[in-house]
Amino acid sequence: MAKVVIIGAGFAGHTAALYLGDGLGKDHEVTMISMSDRFLYVPSLVWVGIGRMDVEKTRFPLKDVYDKMHVRFVHGKATEVHPDDRYVIADKRDGSDEQVRVDYDYLIIATGPMLNFDGTEGLGPHLGNTHSICTPQHATHSRDGLMEEVARMKKGEKRKIVIGTGHPGATCQGAAFEYITNTHKELLRQGVRDKAELTWLSNEQDIGDFGVRGVQAKYKGKIISSAEFIGAIFKEYDIKWQVRSGVKKVDEKRIYWENYEGEFGEMEYDFAMLIPQFLGMPMKYIGKDGEDVSSKVVAPNGLVKVDAMYGQPYEVTSRNPNSWPEIYQNPTYDNIFAAGIAFAPPGPISVPHMTPNGTKMAAAPPRTGMVSGIIGRIVAKNIIDLVTHGRMTHSERMTEMAAACIASMGDSLWDGSAATIMIYPVVPDFRRYPNEFGRDTFVTHMEMGLGGAWMKRMIHMTFMHKLQGRVGWKVIPE
Ligand SMILES: Cc1cc2nc3c(=O)[nH]c(=O)nc-3n(C[C@H](O)[C@H](O)[C@H](O)COP(=O)(O)OP(=O)(O)OC[C@H]3O[C@@H](n4cnc5c(N)ncnc54)[C@H](O)[C@@H]3O)c2cc1C
């Protein structure tokens, strides 16, 4: 009987658990170790953060789903991985304070990001300065902060709101973009938009870069760029923007940044939501003699090393699709896989920049929910292959994956709207698409309208259905 262990029940790990439970659960032992006993539909935290969705609508209990799918559930935080002896140690979080040892033949690390607020002095809700929408607690705190601003604006005060990224190497610009457009809509709804100065502040090379080197698509017969597309939205919504700026420090009144030219400056704010740098979730990796084997499993940023070509310059990784991993398998321990944000990409997708002061400024590659789910499925199917016939048959690089990003602008299905951006492939592949963008300009698409608002709501509902393993879950794509 094979033992498969997954750490982390997010988009990647939970998707893997569903496929593994379905494929192996009855005859083998599939175990999920997760810090939270509920699945969290992270994208809808944007709506929680503006007060338009109750946080409970973004979660469901995992245990019932796993019982149905033949997956054993350990509610706990994995703290140690022993790759030579093939077991994981977890601190239980079910109120018992126990430690458990869980043995494995195959391990999937799908722990998502560690939100590195400490990477930027003064950043983060725990210090009372800036907000975040990356966890339920952060999103509700952000909502409360925003509503305080609304109350002040209703009394006639003018307020400065800054939204974007809080580190020169931050990712997840899409989530921040969705938050600024939703904030705009919410302020309009509350009748105070004229009292707010809204500013987009980010480390992107240009607006609409989103950490994927921007998007170019055919629109009404001509090529338009995401910079033009997002620029038009910002102009229409009266949102100012400053890009090419990495946040270095924050205090209770100001955000201190450095730009591409190496100049330093500051921006005043009353309310700010800035996404922190993402690192790998810290865990100990311990060898058979008790030695630290972390360097064999994880990169210095804590993300798990997989079958990517690391250490190559951007000129190589951006031109060679084979730089990107296809099976997400650790090169030292071939029974360890990583999925979702937890895997270490070979480098940025967007063009990186070094300021004259030596600050590395590069939007890190987003591994969105869709990408994370696809990787979770591939890894799970390969493990099923290995257990059942000893040979992996599934692979997909990010140079072969499509991604859809729907950034809602208000939650209303009547007067809401959304910017829908479809990109293929996520990482440009200049060999298959020898145009200047490395992408299929027919499939890659940008559209703005009410249809996207309906789609965004439908995606929330169909994913909550799929991820609960309900009837037909397998035919709903990641
Ligand atoms: C506000 C916001 C909006 C977004 N909107 C979109 C969107 O519209 N579309 C889209 O495609 N993507 C969106 N994203 C990105 C998407 O949410 C992420 O890509 C996705 O959540 C990554 O999935 P993951 O499984 O890798 O990590 P996560 O979803 O973060 O899951 C990791 C899981 O591992 C658990 N874990 C961590 N460490 C341990 C440990 N030591 N032991 C046990 N468990 C552990 C965590 O508790 C968590 O449950 C958004 C992100 C944010 C923050």
The ligand as an SDF file (V2000), in Angstrom:
LIG
                    3D

 53 58  0  0  0  0  0  0  0  0999 V2000
   -6.5510   38.6540   -2.6870 C   0  0  0  0  0  0  0  0  0  0  0  0
   -6.1340   37.6780   -3.7330 C   0  0  0  0  0  0  0  0  0  0  0  0
   -6.8910   37.5510   -4.8860 C   0  0  0  0  0  0  0  0  0  0  0  0
   -6.5320   36.6330   -5.8630 C   0  0  0  0  0  0  0  0  0  0  0  0
   -7.2920   36.5180   -6.9820 N   0  0  0  0  0  0  0  0  0  0  0  0
   -7.0170   35.5480   -7.8840 C   0  0  0  0  0  0  0  0  0  0  0  0
   -7.8580   35.3540   -9.0130 C   0  0  0  0  0  0  0  0  0  0  0  0
   -8.8360   36.0790   -9.2150 O   0  0  0  0  0  0  0  0  0  0  0  0
   -7.5620   34.3490   -9.8570 N   0  0  0  0  0  0  0  0  0  0  0  0
   -6.4850   33.5220   -9.6490 C   0  0  0  0  0  0  0  0  0  0  0  0
   -6.2710   32.5970  -10.4380 O   0  0  0  0  0  0  0  0  0  0  0  0
   -5.6500   33.6940   -8.5990 N   0  0  0  0  0  0  0  0  0  0  0  0
   -5.8980   34.6780   -7.7140 C   0  0  0  0  0  0  0  0  0  0  0  0
   -5.0830   34.8650   -6.6460 N   0  0  0  0  0  0  0  0  0  0  0  0
   -3.9250   33.9870   -6.4890 C   0  0  0  0  0  0  0  0  0  0  0  0
   -4.3260   32.6500   -5.8590 C   0  0  0  0  0  0  0  0  0  0  0  0
   -5.0590   32.8640   -4.7050 O   0  0  0  0  0  0  0  0  0  0  0  0
   -3.0760   31.8640   -5.5500 C   0  0  0  0  0  0  0  0  0  0  0  0
   -2.4040   31.6670   -6.7530 O   0  0  0  0  0  0  0  0  0  0  0  0
   -3.3990   30.5080   -4.9480 C   0  0  0  0  0  0  0  0  0  0  0  0
   -4.0520   30.6700   -3.7270 O   0  0  0  0  0  0  0  0  0  0  0  0
   -2.1280   29.6940   -4.7690 C   0  0  0  0  0  0  0  0  0  0  0  0
   -2.4930   28.4150   -4.3720 O   0  0  0  0  0  0  0  0  0  0  0  0
   -1.5260   27.5230   -3.4770 P   0  0  0  0  0  0  0  0  0  0  0  0
   -2.2390   26.2340   -3.2590 O   0  0  0  0  0  0  0  0  0  0  0  0
   -0.1850   27.4860   -4.0730 O   0  0  0  0  0  0  0  0  0  0  0  0
   -1.3690   28.3160   -2.1060 O   0  0  0  0  0  0  0  0  0  0  0  0
   -2.4890   28.7010   -1.0070 P   0  0  0  0  0  0  0  0  0  0  0  0
   -3.8120   28.9210   -1.6290 O   0  0  0  0  0  0  0  0  0  0  0  0
   -1.8850   29.8210   -0.2280 O   0  0  0  0  0  0  0  0  0  0  0  0
   -2.5740   27.4160   -0.1000 O   0  0  0  0  0  0  0  0  0  0  0  0
   -1.5320   26.9730    0.7190 C   0  0  0  0  0  0  0  0  0  0  0  0
   -2.1130   26.1860    1.8750 C   0  0  0  0  0  0  0  0  0  0  0  0
   -1.0670   25.5800    2.6200 O   0  0  0  0  0  0  0  0  0  0  0  0
   -1.3140   25.7290    3.9970 C   0  0  0  0  0  0  0  0  0  0  0  0
   -0.0190   25.6270    4.6980 N   0  0  0  0  0  0  0  0  0  0  0  0
    1.0160   26.4970    4.6120 C   0  0  0  0  0  0  0  0  0  0  0  0
    2.0570   26.0510    5.3570 N   0  0  0  0  0  0  0  0  0  0  0  0
    1.6500   24.9050    5.9330 C   0  0  0  0  0  0  0  0  0  0  0  0
    2.2760   23.9890    6.8320 C   0  0  0  0  0  0  0  0  0  0  0  0
    3.5220   24.1760    7.2770 N   0  0  0  0  0  0  0  0  0  0  0  0
    1.5660   22.9070    7.2410 N   0  0  0  0  0  0  0  0  0  0  0  0
    0.2980   22.6910    6.7990 C   0  0  0  0  0  0  0  0  0  0  0  0
   -0.3410   23.5410    5.9570 N   0  0  0  0  0  0  0  0  0  0  0  0
    0.3330   24.6270    5.5180 C   0  0  0  0  0  0  0  0  0  0  0  0
   -1.9710   27.0990    4.0910 C   0  0  0  0  0  0  0  0  0  0  0  0
   -2.6840   27.2370    5.3060 O   0  0  0  0  0  0  0  0  0  0  0  0
   -2.8860   27.0550    2.8590 C   0  0  0  0  0  0  0  0  0  0  0  0
   -4.1060   26.4360    3.1550 O   0  0  0  0  0  0  0  0  0  0  0  0
   -5.3830   35.8210   -5.6760 C   0  0  0  0  0  0  0  0  0  0  0  0
   -4.6020   35.9730   -4.5220 C   0  0  0  0  0  0  0  0  0  0  0  0
   -4.9560   36.9030   -3.5670 C   0  0  0  0  0  0  0  0  0  0  0  0
   -4.1060   37.0560   -2.3300 C   0  0  0  0  0  0  0  0  0  0  0  0
  1  2  1  0
  2  3  1  0
  2 52  2  0
  3  4  2  0
  4  5  1  0
  4 50  1  0
  5  6  2  0
  6  7  1  0
  6 13  1  0
  7  8  2  0
  7  9  1  0
  9 10  1  0
 10 11  2  0
 10 12  1  0
 12 13  2  0
 13 14  1  0
 14 15  1  0
 14 50  1  0
 15 16  1  0
 16 17  1  0
 16 18  1  0
 18 19  1  0
 18 20  1  0
 20 21  1  0
 20 22  1  0
 22 23  1  0
 23 24  1  0
 24 25  2  0
 24 26  1  0
 24 27  1  0
 27 28  1  0
 28 29  2  0
 28 30  1  0
 28 31  1  0
 31 32  1  0
 32 33  1  0
 33 34  1  0
 33 48  1  0
 34 35  1  0
 35 36  1  0
 35 46  1  0
 36 37  1  0
 36 45  1  0
 37 38  2  0
 38 39  1  0
 39 40  1  0
 39 45  2  0
 40 41  1  0
 40 42  2  0
 42 43  1  0
 43 44  2  0
 44 45  1  0
 46 47  1  0
 46 48  1  0
 48 49  1  0
 50 51  2  0
 51 52  1  0
 52 53  1  0
M  END
$$$$
